[in-house]
Amino acid sequence: MNLVVLEHMLKRGDLRIFTARDGQEAVELVRGHDFALILLDVQMPGLNGYDTARAIKELPRGAGVPIIFVTSIFQDAENVLRGYEVGAVDYLFRPVDAQMLRCKVNVFIDLHRQKHMLETEIAQRRRTEEALRRAEEKFRAIFERSVEGIFQCDMDGTFQEVNPAMARILGYDFPTELVGRPGMLHDILVDEEEHREYLESLLRDGLVANREYQIRRRGGEVIWVSESSRLVEGPDGEKFIEGVLEDTTESKKSVLDLHYRATYDVLTNIPNRLLFFDRLEHGLARAKRYNYGVAVLFLDLDGFKEVNDTYGHRAGDELLLQVAGRLRRRVRASDTLARLGGDEFGVLLERITGLESVVNAAENVIAALSEPFIVGDRELRLGASVGVSLYPENATEASALVSRADSAMYAAKKSGGNRLFFASSLPD
């Protein structure tokens, strides 16, 4: 992140901000100053961020300073874990929300000041018990005021402690409504299998960062959340989970919506060409692994151009919607129906049991479109030319399989249309 931009983002009248152009300069700055917080990029000239953090933690003045990594490149789980292993308290991905970063920085600035105040009180009063009580009150205030949900639960899912933000995220008015209820965590989970996988990772690695999953709030509403948590041990050796939770529903919905728009046809709401090829690639990988057949049906509407030219694009769009609806009802749930473009559709058949099942599927598609369509007050008729290619007989790669089915479809059209043609019957 550009140092000038970062300094401007965090500028506050009562703060003094130091910048370093490389890791070695950062180490030298820590050697001579008492910092409240250090922000590090992973990729820097000379020492990288991890080595810089490790060198800082070895310094008397750096051992207790919290470090936050901010990076745009090293965002995989291995690098996140490496960041925590060298002493980071957080690991943020760019682009970073400016308000969120300021909030996190302000919390650590407050913690630093409170630490200084605590040390002064102890030095002045020599009353360790009183100092600890004051520290507990101050940290409790941060716990209570945090905008992120903070929790501790046992391995059976019973909350031992939650803050008000955590209660609000789950749809409750008070933390006391959650604490102590046996297995409460399991009551809010949507996917128990995902939670089992999470526990396996937590027990194996000791921490899990930026885990995204769904929970059910009080009242039944399902939301998306992001959690970072770690495994801790109690005084008697019992294990607990401590974590931070935030509601990411709105941002997750935006991501899912963008993904849907990229992979589904806007008009018909069935998979588009991109998703069809993606599923075909995965289907072929499974077919190669488990040794079964795959068929691709390439379908072109006979007579659609004339309808479009005669009655206009609006009538054509309505006709395509009806065609997609009929085809959707005729294909199996395990198959993929897609609009490949214009008036062309594709059907992916996996785990085919023989040639007869493919013929039945193709004839079923043709029959689905043989009945007249009603568009407005008009009765319109279409046909369908269908080309079929088979894996592994006709091709073993996705693009070649679709190309062979396309050629077979044109052969069916040249033969009069409204019929089926296999790629195996094409001349070499």
HELIX and SHEET records of a PDB file:
HELIX    1   1 LEU A    3  LEU A   10  1                                   8    
HELIX    2   2 GLY A   23  GLY A   32  1                                  10    
HELIX    3   3 GLY A   49  LYS A   57  1                                   9    
HELIX    4   4 ALA A   77  GLU A   85  1                                   9    
HELIX    5   5 ALA A   98  ARG A  125  1                                  28    
HELIX    6   6 THR A  128  ARG A  145  1                                  18    
HELIX    7   7 PRO A  164  ILE A  169  1                                   6    
HELIX    8   8 PRO A  175  GLU A  177  5                                   3    
HELIX    9   9 MET A  184  ILE A  188  1                                   5    
HELIX   10  10 GLU A  192  ASP A  205  1                                  14    
HELIX   11  11 THR A  249  THR A  263  1                                  15    
HELIX   12  12 ARG A  273  TYR A  290  1                                  18    
HELIX   13  13 PHE A  304  TYR A  311  1                                   8    
HELIX   14  14 HIS A  313  ARG A  330  1                                  18    
HELIX   15  15 LEU A  355  ALA A  368  1                                  14    
HELIX   16  16 ALA A  398  LYS A  414  1                                  17    
HELIX   17  17 ALA A  423  SER A  425  5                                   3    
SHEET    1   A 3 ILE A  38  LEU A  40  0                                        
SHEET    2   A 3 ILE A  67  THR A  71  1                                        
SHEET    3   A 3 ALA A  88  PHE A  93  1                                        
SHEET    1   B 5 PHE A 159  VAL A 162  0                                        
SHEET    2   B 5 GLY A 149  ASP A 154 -1                                        
SHEET    3   B 5 LYS A 239  ASP A 247 -1                                        
SHEET    4   B 5 VAL A 222  GLU A 233 -1                                        
SHEET    5   B 5 LEU A 207  ARG A 216 -1                                        
SHEET    1   C 5 THR A 336  GLY A 341  0                                        
SHEET    2   C 5 GLU A 344  ILE A 352 -1                                        
SHEET    3   C 5 GLY A 293  ASP A 302 -1                                        
SHEET    4   C 5 GLY A 383  TYR A 391 -1                                        
SHEET    5   C 5 LEU A 420  PHE A 422  1                                        
SHEET    1   D 2 PHE A 373  VAL A 375  0                                        
SHEET    2   D 2 ARG A 378  LEU A 380 -1                                        
END                                                                             
